[in-house]
Structure formats: C-alpha cells, structure tokens
Amino acid sequence: MIGVSVLVKGTSTGVVTDVNGNFSLSVPKNSVLSISYIGYKSQEISINGAKKLNIDCLLYTSPSPRD
C-alpha cells in the first residue's frame, strides 16, 4: 500500500512506503516500528535484531468518530 507511515517508535525517524508498499530504513537492532495509515489502526512490530525483514501487515479499519 502506498503512503503508509513507518516510524521508529520513540523517535522522529521514519519513512513512507512507495507505490509497491516497500520501504527501507536503518534502525537500532532492538527497535520497534510503528506502522500507520489514515483510517486504519496503527500496529507495532519488533525488529529483534534482524538485519532484513519482510513484513506482511494486515491493516484494520479504525472505528469512525461517529461510532
């Protein structure tokens, strides 16, 4: 999905996914990534020292402010 925000939790370091949903980000080895997209619930993924990850993420819609 294009335009998904991927941030290193607790920092201002982050990127936005490209047209194919890909991104590249250098992070400390025990980082947590916060993944968010407008209208969807944010998710956090622990890196656990991995050098390269393939992340498949299911995005769930957030409740409407009217709910």
C-alpha contacts under 8 A as a table, 3 or more apart, distances in Angstrom:
res1	aa1	res2	aa2	distance
1	M	4	V	6.58
1	M	17	T	7.15
1	M	18	D	7.69
1	M	19	V	6.79
1	M	20	N	6.28
1	M	21	G	4.47
2	I	16	V	7.72
2	I	17	T	5.37
2	I	18	D	5.17
2	I	19	V	4.62
2	I	20	N	6.26
2	I	21	G	5.10
3	G	16	V	5.31
3	G	17	T	5.10
3	G	18	D	6.48
3	G	19	V	7.57
3	G	21	G	7.60
3	G	37	Y	7.34
4	V	16	V	5.37
4	V	17	T	5.23
4	V	21	G	7.49
4	V	35	I	6.95
4	V	36	S	5.89
4	V	37	Y	5.04
5	S	14	G	7.19
5	S	15	V	6.05
5	S	16	V	4.65
5	S	17	T	6.68
5	S	34	S	7.89
5	S	35	I	5.70
5	S	36	S	5.21
5	S	37	Y	6.22
6	V	14	G	5.41
6	V	15	V	5.39
6	V	16	V	6.01
6	V	17	T	7.47
6	V	33	L	6.41
6	V	34	S	5.71
6	V	35	I	4.68
6	V	36	S	6.68
7	L	11	T	7.42
7	L	12	S	7.01
7	L	13	T	5.78
7	L	14	G	4.03
7	L	15	V	6.54
7	L	33	L	5.56
7	L	34	S	5.13
7	L	35	I	6.58
8	V	11	T	5.69
8	V	12	S	7.09
8	V	13	T	5.64
8	V	14	G	6.03
8	V	27	V	7.25
8	V	31	S	6.59
8	V	32	V	5.93
8	V	33	L	4.74
8	V	34	S	6.19
9	K	31	S	7.22
9	K	32	V	5.55
9	K	33	L	5.67
9	K	34	S	5.75
14	G	25	L	7.22
15	V	23	F	7.05
15	V	24	S	7.71
15	V	25	L	7.14
16	V	23	F	6.88
17	T	20	N	7.46
17	T	21	G	4.89
17	T	22	N	5.18
17	T	23	F	5.01
18	D	21	G	5.09
18	D	22	N	5.38
18	D	23	F	6.47
19	V	22	N	7.44
27	V	31	S	6.48
28	P	31	S	5.56
28	P	49	G	7.90
29	K	47	I	6.59
29	K	48	N	6.35
29	K	49	G	4.17
29	K	50	A	6.77
29	K	51	K	7.76
30	N	46	S	7.15
30	N	47	I	5.75
30	N	48	N	5.04
30	N	49	G	5.41
31	S	46	S	6.18
31	S	47	I	5.51
31	S	48	N	7.10
31	S	49	G	7.94
32	V	44	E	6.38
32	V	45	I	5.49
32	V	46	S	4.37
32	V	47	I	5.84
33	L	44	E	5.42
33	L	45	I	5.12
33	L	46	S	6.34
33	L	47	I	7.31
34	S	42	S	6.82
34	S	43	Q	5.74
34	S	44	E	4.50
34	S	45	I	6.61
35	I	42	S	5.56
35	I	43	Q	5.19
35	I	44	E	6.14
35	I	45	I	7.86
36	S	40	Y	6.89
36	S	41	K	6.77
36	S	42	S	4.47
36	S	43	Q	6.59
37	Y	40	Y	5.53
37	Y	41	K	7.48
37	Y	42	S	7.05
39	G	61	T	5.83
39	G	62	S	5.61
40	Y	59	L	5.96
40	Y	60	Y	5.35
40	Y	61	T	4.18
40	Y	62	S	4.80
41	K	59	L	6.51
41	K	60	Y	5.56
41	K	61	T	5.89
41	K	62	S	5.11
42	S	59	L	7.68
43	Q	59	L	7.97
47	I	50	A	5.72
50	A	53	L	6.68
63	P	66	R	7.99
63	P	67	D	6.24
64	S	67	D	5.28
